[in-house]
Amino acid sequence: MKKWGVVSMAALIVAGALPAFAQSHSHDAAPATQAMLQPGTKWATDAPLRAGMDGIRSGVADLREKERFSMGDYRRLANEVDAHVASIVANCKLSPEADASLHAVIAELNAASDEMRKPWPEPARGLHRAKQALDTYQRTFEHAGFKPVA
């Protein structure tokens, strides 16, 4: 299993989402890698995905706007990211192709939350990585009003 797969599965286990993930996601029809979009199009989303990504975006934006923050702030954000990812995995229902693309974003968010729990300077890298995952989500998924984090 690749490193990202291990990180993703570990984060899902920590978040308590593995049973829901196994029950709600079948990947027999989905490609093993991120599915390709036609130029100028985005994947459709559903309410659970939009709510979870809005929550992650809010937490990342709030922390990035602070002048000073502690390791505890990073850990709190990592816990928020994990909780939102677990909710997305348990509740969102996408087409197999969109789901495959979402998994690339979720893998990055899981890796970001893992980095935010490590000693300095990894938390700063994790925060940046979470921002990049949100940017990828915004470019590839239809989500009215979703804006990149500054």
Buried (B, 14 or more C-beta within 10 A) or exposed (E): EEEBEEBBBEBBEBBEBBEBBEEBBEEEEBEEEBBEBEEEEBBEBEEBBBBBBBBBBEBBBBBBEEEEBEEEBBBBBBBBBBBBBBBBBBBBEBEBBBBBBBBBBBBBBBBBBBBBBBEEEBBEBBBBBBBBBBBBBBEBBEBEEBEEBE
